[in-house]
Amino acid sequence: RVSFMNNQKPQKPTLSGQRFKTRKRDEKERFDPTQFQDCIIQGLTETGTDLEAVAKFLDASGAKLDYRRYAETLFDILVAGGMLAPGGTLADDMTRTNVCVFAAQEDLETMQAFAQVFNKLIRRYKYLEKGFEDEVKKLLLFLKGFSESERNKLAMLTGILLANGTLNASILNSLYNENLVKEGVSAAFAVKLFKSWINEKDINAVAVSLRKVNMDNRLMELFPANKQSVEHFSKYFTEAGLKELSEYVRNQQSIGARKELQKELQEQMSRGDPFKDIILYVKEEMKKNNISEQTVVAIIWSSVMSTVEWNKKEELVAEQAIKHLKQYSPLLAAFTTQGQSELTLLLKIQEYCYDNIHFMKAFQKIVVLFYKAEVLSEEPILKWYKDAHLAKGKSIFLEQMKKFVEWLKNAEEGKLSCQLQVE
């Protein structure tokens, strides 16, 4: 009998069916969002609307409750007062609290206080950052399910949180939802959001945040395709009291148009397109995008100078530059019809010769060439020499121009003398 018992394999321990069921039930209860919601709402009821007390309660509760698993439920409650059903409605049979953003006063000061609650919570529990970002993206998609007042409060809060860095500007992608744009919800929400964002920071800080996530050129998408114009955007946001945002978008559009113009110009030059075709194209772009002649002449100069591989020897580069610029002088002449445009070109030439050391001695030769080709005239050259020049290389370039300027002055005096004799 002893031998028989020794030969038996030891029996592996097993869990009874009853124990397994109990564990599963316990697990279900433990990770039930309804229970989590009840705990949070009960705590908020006890704190009341004292947001300092709310922040302390949330801080302490993170040690007992599973914030990581229930981030969405937690933020639903803090924003809307309870768990949100798809579309943004609160389920009728759910417990809710009035200690939330949607039930608070609709003013900037109150939203700033709520922003502090979110800041403290996320600083304390860093893992909530991603969950909070996802929550805000979801809330923005649910905007149509909220009342106008609730949308206004959410917009103000979002603007403040964008300003203090709790949220990343990429969350604004949710506003480009087709239905929200079509019904004007996105644009109206953006007005409140940008007002509070700019109030907390300024338009320059907003611009930096938008640029970081490549959204600086997408703001017009807040409107349907048939209204995506600078004029419509500017009118809408200026009337809403956001002139600085209107000017920012207008400037961004202009920068984009100028970059596109320069790119196309360089391609036309490299193909060797006739100047009359290039001039026609540039004039159409000027009219369409409201680009000034001064801006255009600077773009043409930059494009002309970038189409050549310049000689590295100083004694040869001047000769090469004169030959090249003589070829393009008719193009430049077409866009120096104003004294200010001529002065802009002179400053661009000065800047270029200073920044490219091999061109330092070529400045005067280029100016004389353009004078002879009727790209530049006496008055702007004299003005540049007297007081409109840049500080860059000032003494070198003024010395180079001294004799030519004296000759111009004498020529001007000679012309005046002839006119007086005729009269």
C-alpha positions as CSV (number, residue, x, y, z in Angstrom):
1,R,0.0,0.0,0.0
2,V,2.9,2.4,0.9
3,S,4.5,1.5,-2.5
4,F,1.3,2.2,-4.4
5,M,0.8,5.7,-2.7
6,N,4.4,6.7,-3.4
7,N,3.9,6.0,-7.1
8,Q,0.9,8.4,-7.4
9,K,1.7,11.8,-9.0
10,P,1.0,14.7,-6.6
11,Q,-2.3,16.2,-7.5
12,K,-2.1,19.8,-8.9
13,P,-4.2,22.3,-7.0
14,T,-7.3,23.5,-8.9
15,L,-9.6,26.4,-8.4
16,S,-13.2,25.4,-7.7
17,G,-15.9,26.7,-10.1
18,Q,-17.5,28.7,-7.3
19,R,-14.2,30.5,-6.5
20,F,-13.6,31.3,-10.2
21,K,-17.1,32.8,-10.5
22,T,-16.6,34.9,-7.4
23,R,-13.4,36.3,-8.7
24,K,-14.9,37.2,-12.0
25,R,-17.8,38.9,-10.3
26,D,-15.5,40.8,-8.0
27,E,-13.4,41.9,-11.0
28,K,-16.5,43.1,-12.9
29,E,-17.7,45.1,-9.9
30,R,-14.2,46.5,-9.3
31,F,-13.9,47.8,-12.9
32,D,-17.4,49.0,-13.4
33,P,-17.5,52.6,-14.6
34,T,-20.8,53.2,-12.9
35,Q,-19.2,52.4,-9.5
36,F,-16.3,54.7,-10.4
37,Q,-18.7,57.5,-11.4
38,D,-20.7,57.1,-8.1
39,C,-17.5,57.5,-6.1
40,I,-16.4,60.6,-7.9
41,I,-19.8,62.2,-7.8
42,Q,-20.2,61.5,-4.1
43,G,-16.9,63.1,-3.4
44,L,-17.8,66.2,-5.6
45,T,-21.1,66.5,-3.8
46,E,-19.2,66.7,-0.5
47,T,-16.8,69.3,-1.8
48,G,-19.5,71.5,-3.3
49,T,-18.5,74.2,-5.7
50,D,-15.3,75.1,-3.8
51,L,-12.8,74.3,-6.6
52,E,-9.8,74.3,-4.3
53,A,-11.6,71.5,-2.3
54,V,-12.4,69.8,-5.6
55,A,-8.7,69.8,-6.6
56,K,-7.7,68.3,-3.2
57,F,-10.4,65.6,-3.4
58,L,-9.3,64.6,-7.0
59,D,-5.6,64.5,-5.9
60,A,-6.4,62.2,-2.9
61,S,-8.8,60.0,-4.9
62,G,-6.1,59.1,-7.4
63,A,-4.5,56.9,-4.8
64,K,-7.7,54.9,-4.3
65,L,-9.4,55.0,-7.6
66,D,-8.2,53.7,-11.0
67,Y,-7.8,57.0,-12.9
68,R,-5.7,55.3,-15.6
69,R,-8.6,52.9,-16.6
70,Y,-11.3,55.4,-16.1
71,A,-9.8,58.6,-17.5
72,E,-12.7,59.1,-19.9
73,T,-15.3,58.7,-17.2
74,L,-13.4,61.1,-14.9
75,F,-13.2,63.8,-17.5
76,D,-16.8,63.3,-18.7
77,I,-17.9,64.0,-15.1
78,L,-15.7,67.0,-14.6
79,V,-16.8,68.6,-17.9
80,A,-20.4,67.5,-18.3
81,G,-21.5,66.2,-14.8
82,G,-21.7,62.6,-15.7
83,M,-20.8,59.9,-18.3
84,L,-21.6,61.0,-21.8
85,A,-23.4,58.8,-24.3
86,P,-22.3,58.8,-28.0
87,G,-23.3,62.2,-29.4
88,G,-22.7,64.1,-26.2
89,T,-25.9,63.5,-24.3
90,L,-26.1,62.5,-20.6
91,A,-28.0,59.3,-19.9
92,D,-31.2,60.0,-18.0
93,D,-30.8,57.1,-15.6
94,M,-27.2,58.2,-14.6
95,T,-26.2,60.0,-11.4
96,R,-24.9,63.5,-12.2
97,T,-23.3,66.4,-10.4
98,N,-23.5,70.1,-10.8
99,V,-19.8,70.5,-9.8
100,C,-18.7,70.5,-13.5
101,V,-17.8,72.9,-16.3
102,F,-21.2,72.8,-18.0
103,A,-23.1,73.7,-14.8
104,A,-20.7,76.6,-13.9
105,Q,-21.0,80.3,-14.6
106,E,-20.3,81.3,-18.2
107,D,-17.4,83.7,-17.7
108,L,-13.7,83.7,-18.2
109,E,-12.8,83.9,-14.5
110,T,-14.8,80.7,-13.6
111,M,-13.2,78.9,-16.6
112,Q,-9.8,79.9,-15.4
113,A,-10.5,78.4,-12.0
114,F,-11.7,75.1,-13.7
115,A,-8.5,75.2,-15.8
116,Q,-6.5,75.1,-12.6
117,V,-8.4,72.0,-11.4
118,F,-7.4,70.2,-14.7
119,N,-3.8,71.5,-14.5
120,K,-3.3,70.3,-10.9
121,L,-4.8,66.9,-11.6
122,I,-2.7,66.3,-14.8
123,R,0.5,67.6,-13.1
124,R,-0.2,65.2,-10.2
125,Y,-1.0,62.2,-12.5
126,K,1.0,62.7,-15.6
127,Y,-0.4,59.5,-17.3
128,L,-3.7,61.4,-17.6
129,E,-2.3,63.7,-20.3
130,K,-3.1,61.5,-23.2
131,G,-6.5,60.6,-21.8
132,F,-7.4,64.2,-21.4
133,E,-6.3,65.1,-24.9
134,D,-8.5,62.3,-26.3
135,E,-11.4,63.5,-24.1
136,V,-11.2,67.0,-25.5
137,K,-11.0,65.7,-29.1
138,K,-14.1,63.7,-28.4
139,L,-15.9,66.6,-26.8
140,L,-15.2,68.8,-29.8
141,L,-16.8,66.1,-32.1
142,F,-19.9,66.1,-29.7
143,L,-20.4,69.9,-29.9
144,K,-23.8,69.7,-31.6
145,G,-25.0,67.7,-28.7
146,F,-24.3,70.5,-26.2
147,S,-26.2,73.8,-25.6
148,E,-24.8,77.1,-26.8
149,S,-23.8,78.0,-23.3
150,E,-22.1,74.6,-22.7
151,R,-20.2,75.1,-26.0
152,N,-19.1,78.6,-25.0
153,K,-17.8,77.4,-21.6
154,L,-15.9,74.5,-23.2
155,A,-14.4,76.9,-25.8
156,M,-13.2,79.3,-23.1
157,L,-11.7,76.4,-21.1
158,T,-10.0,74.9,-24.1
159,G,-8.5,78.3,-25.1
160,I,-7.1,78.7,-21.5
161,L,-5.7,75.1,-21.5
162,L,-4.1,75.7,-25.0
163,A,-2.5,78.9,-23.6
164,N,-0.9,77.3,-20.6
165,G,0.3,74.2,-22.5
166,T,-2.0,71.6,-20.9
167,L,-3.4,70.9,-24.4
168,N,-1.7,70.7,-27.7
169,A,-3.1,72.7,-30.7
170,S,-3.5,69.4,-32.7
171,I,-6.8,68.9,-30.8
172,L,-8.2,71.6,-33.1
173,N,-8.3,69.0,-35.9
174,S,-11.6,67.8,-34.5
175,L,-13.2,71.2,-35.4
176,Y,-12.6,70.4,-39.1
177,N,-15.4,67.7,-38.9
178,E,-17.6,68.2,-42.0
179,N,-20.9,68.4,-40.1
180,L,-19.6,70.9,-37.5
181,V,-18.1,73.1,-40.3
182,K,-21.2,72.9,-42.5
183,E,-23.6,74.1,-39.7
184,G,-21.3,76.9,-38.5
185,V,-20.6,75.3,-35.2
186,S,-16.8,75.1,-35.7
187,A,-16.4,78.8,-36.6
188,A,-18.6,80.0,-33.7
189,F,-16.7,77.8,-31.2
190,A,-13.3,79.0,-32.6
191,V,-14.3,82.6,-31.9
192,K,-14.7,81.9,-28.1
193,L,-11.7,79.6,-28.0
194,F,-9.3,82.1,-29.7
195,K,-10.6,85.0,-27.6
196,S,-9.7,83.2,-24.4
197,W,-6.4,81.9,-25.8
198,I,-5.3,85.4,-27.0
199,N,-6.5,86.9,-23.7
200,E,-4.2,84.5,-21.8
201,K,-1.2,84.9,-24.1
202,D,-1.1,87.0,-27.4
203,I,-1.4,86.4,-31.1
204,N,2.3,85.6,-31.5
205,A,2.2,82.8,-28.9
206,V,-0.9,81.4,-30.7
207,A,0.9,81.6,-34.0
208,V,3.9,79.6,-32.6
209,S,1.6,76.9,-31.2
210,L,-0.3,76.6,-34.5
211,R,2.9,76.5,-36.5
212,K,4.3,73.6,-34.4
213,V,1.4,71.4,-35.5
214,N,1.2,72.7,-39.1
215,M,-2.1,74.3,-38.5
216,D,-1.0,77.9,-39.3
217,N,-2.4,77.6,-42.8
218,R,-5.5,75.6,-42.1
219,L,-7.7,78.1,-40.2
220,M,-9.9,78.9,-43.2
221,E,-11.1,75.3,-43.1
222,L,-13.3,76.3,-40.2
223,F,-15.7,77.4,-43.0
224,P,-17.3,75.4,-45.9
225,A,-15.3,75.2,-49.1
226,N,-17.4,78.0,-50.8
227,K,-16.5,80.4,-48.0
228,Q,-12.8,79.6,-47.6
229,S,-11.5,83.0,-48.6
230,V,-9.3,85.6,-46.7
231,E,-12.1,88.2,-47.2
232,H,-14.8,86.0,-45.6
233,F,-12.5,84.8,-42.7
234,S,-11.4,88.4,-42.1
235,K,-14.9,89.8,-42.0
236,Y,-16.3,87.0,-39.7
237,F,-13.5,87.2,-37.1
238,T,-13.1,91.0,-37.2
239,E,-16.8,91.5,-36.5
240,A,-16.4,89.0,-33.7
241,G,-13.7,91.2,-32.1
242,L,-10.7,89.1,-33.3
243,K,-9.0,91.6,-35.7
244,E,-5.5,90.3,-34.8
245,L,-6.5,86.7,-35.8
246,S,-7.9,88.1,-39.1
247,E,-4.7,89.9,-39.8
248,Y,-2.6,86.8,-38.9
249,V,-4.5,84.7,-41.4
250,R,-4.3,87.4,-44.1
251,N,-0.5,87.5,-43.5
252,Q,-0.2,83.7,-43.6
253,Q,-2.1,83.6,-46.9
254,S,0.2,86.3,-48.3
255,I,3.3,84.4,-47.2
256,G,2.0,81.3,-48.9
257,A,1.2,83.2,-52.1
258,R,4.6,84.8,-52.1
259,K,6.4,81.4,-51.7
260,E,4.3,80.0,-54.5
261,L,5.1,82.9,-56.7
262,Q,8.8,82.6,-56.1
263,K,8.8,78.8,-56.8
264,E,6.9,79.3,-60.1
265,L,9.1,82.2,-61.1
266,Q,12.2,80.1,-60.7
267,E,10.7,77.3,-62.7
268,Q,9.7,79.7,-65.5
269,M,13.3,81.2,-65.6
270,S,14.9,77.8,-65.6
271,R,12.7,76.8,-68.6
272,G,13.6,80.0,-70.3
273,D,10.0,81.3,-70.7
274,P,9.6,84.6,-72.6
275,F,9.7,87.7,-70.3
276,K,6.3,88.8,-71.6
277,D,4.7,85.6,-70.3
278,I,6.5,85.8,-67.0
279,I,5.4,89.5,-66.6
280,L,1.8,88.6,-67.4
281,Y,1.8,85.7,-64.9
282,V,3.4,87.9,-62.1
283,K,0.9,90.7,-62.7
284,E,-2.0,88.3,-62.4
285,E,-0.7,86.9,-59.2
286,M,-0.2,90.4,-57.8
287,K,-3.8,91.3,-58.5
288,K,-5.2,87.9,-57.2
289,N,-3.2,87.9,-53.9
290,N,-2.9,91.6,-53.3
291,I,0.9,91.5,-53.5
292,S,2.6,94.9,-53.7
293,E,5.1,95.9,-56.4
294,Q,7.8,96.3,-53.7
295,T,7.3,92.7,-52.6
296,V,7.4,91.4,-56.1
297,V,10.6,93.2,-57.1
298,A,12.3,91.7,-54.0
299,I,11.0,88.2,-55.1
300,I,12.2,88.7,-58.7
301,W,15.7,89.8,-57.5
302,S,16.0,86.8,-55.2
303,S,14.8,84.4,-58.0
304,V,17.2,86.0,-60.6
305,M,20.2,85.6,-58.2
306,S,19.4,82.0,-57.3
307,T,19.3,80.7,-60.9
308,V,23.1,80.9,-61.3
309,E,26.1,79.0,-59.9
310,W,28.3,82.1,-59.1
311,N,32.1,82.1,-59.6
312,K,34.1,81.9,-56.4
313,K,36.7,84.4,-57.7
314,E,36.0,88.0,-56.8
315,E,37.6,89.4,-60.0
316,L,35.4,87.2,-62.2
317,V,32.1,87.3,-60.3
318,A,31.4,91.0,-61.1
319,E,31.7,90.3,-64.9
320,Q,29.5,87.3,-64.6
321,A,26.9,89.2,-62.5
322,I,26.7,92.1,-65.0
323,K,26.2,89.7,-68.0
324,H,23.5,87.8,-66.1
325,L,21.6,90.9,-64.7
326,K,21.7,92.7,-68.1
327,Q,19.8,89.7,-69.5
328,Y,17.1,90.1,-66.8
329,S,16.9,93.9,-66.6
330,P,13.7,94.1,-68.7
331,L,12.0,91.8,-66.2
332,L,13.1,93.9,-63.2
333,A,12.2,97.2,-65.1
334,A,8.6,96.0,-65.5
335,F,8.2,96.0,-61.7
336,T,10.1,99.2,-60.7
337,T,7.4,101.7,-61.8
338,Q,7.4,103.3,-58.4
339,G,10.2,105.1,-56.5
340,Q,9.6,102.9,-53.5
341,S,10.0,99.7,-55.6
342,E,13.4,101.1,-56.9
343,L,14.5,101.8,-53.4
344,T,13.5,98.3,-52.3
345,L,15.6,96.8,-55.1
346,L,18.6,99.0,-54.1
347,L,18.3,97.7,-50.5
348,K,18.1,94.1,-51.7
349,I,21.2,94.6,-53.9
350,Q,23.1,96.1,-50.9
351,E,22.0,93.3,-48.7
352,Y,23.0,90.6,-51.2
353,C,26.4,92.2,-51.9
354,Y,27.1,92.4,-48.2
355,D,26.0,88.8,-47.4
356,N,27.9,87.3,-50.4
357,I,31.5,88.5,-49.8
358,H,32.6,88.0,-53.5
359,F,30.0,90.6,-54.5
360,M,31.3,93.4,-52.2
361,K,33.1,95.2,-55.0
362,A,30.3,94.6,-57.6
363,F,27.7,96.8,-55.9
364,Q,28.4,100.0,-57.8
365,K,28.7,98.2,-61.2
366,I,25.2,96.5,-60.7
367,V,23.6,99.9,-59.7
368,V,25.1,101.6,-62.8
369,L,24.0,98.8,-65.1
370,F,20.4,99.1,-63.7
371,Y,20.5,102.9,-64.1
372,K,21.6,102.5,-67.8
373,A,18.9,99.8,-68.3
374,E,16.2,102.2,-66.8
375,V,15.5,99.8,-63.9
376,L,16.7,102.5,-61.5
377,S,16.4,106.3,-61.7
378,E,18.3,109.2,-60.2
379,E,15.9,110.1,-57.3
380,P,15.8,106.7,-55.5
381,I,19.6,106.3,-56.0
382,L,20.2,109.8,-54.4
383,K,17.8,109.0,-51.6
384,W,19.5,105.7,-50.9
385,Y,22.9,107.5,-50.8
386,K,21.7,110.3,-48.5
387,D,19.7,108.5,-45.8
388,A,17.8,105.3,-47.0
389,H,20.7,102.9,-47.1
390,L,21.2,99.9,-44.7
391,A,23.9,99.8,-42.1
392,K,25.3,96.6,-43.7
393,G,28.6,97.5,-45.4
394,K,27.5,101.2,-45.4
395,S,31.0,102.8,-45.6
396,I,32.2,100.5,-48.4
397,F,29.1,100.9,-50.6
398,L,28.8,104.7,-50.1
399,E,32.5,105.0,-51.0
400,Q,31.9,103.0,-54.2
401,M,28.9,105.1,-55.1
402,K,30.5,108.5,-54.4
403,K,31.7,109.4,-57.9
404,F,28.6,108.1,-59.6
405,V,26.3,110.0,-57.2
406,E,28.3,113.2,-57.8
407,W,27.9,112.7,-61.5
408,L,24.1,112.2,-61.0
409,K,23.8,115.4,-59.0
410,N,25.6,117.3,-61.7
411,A,23.4,115.7,-64.4
412,E,20.3,116.7,-62.3
413,E,21.6,120.2,-62.0
414,G,22.3,120.3,-65.7
415,K,18.8,119.2,-66.5
416,L,17.3,121.8,-64.2
417,S,19.5,124.5,-65.9
418,C,18.3,123.4,-69.3
419,Q,14.7,123.5,-68.2
420,L,15.1,127.1,-66.8
421,Q,16.7,128.3,-70.0
422,V,13.8,126.8,-72.1
423,E,11.2,128.4,-69.8
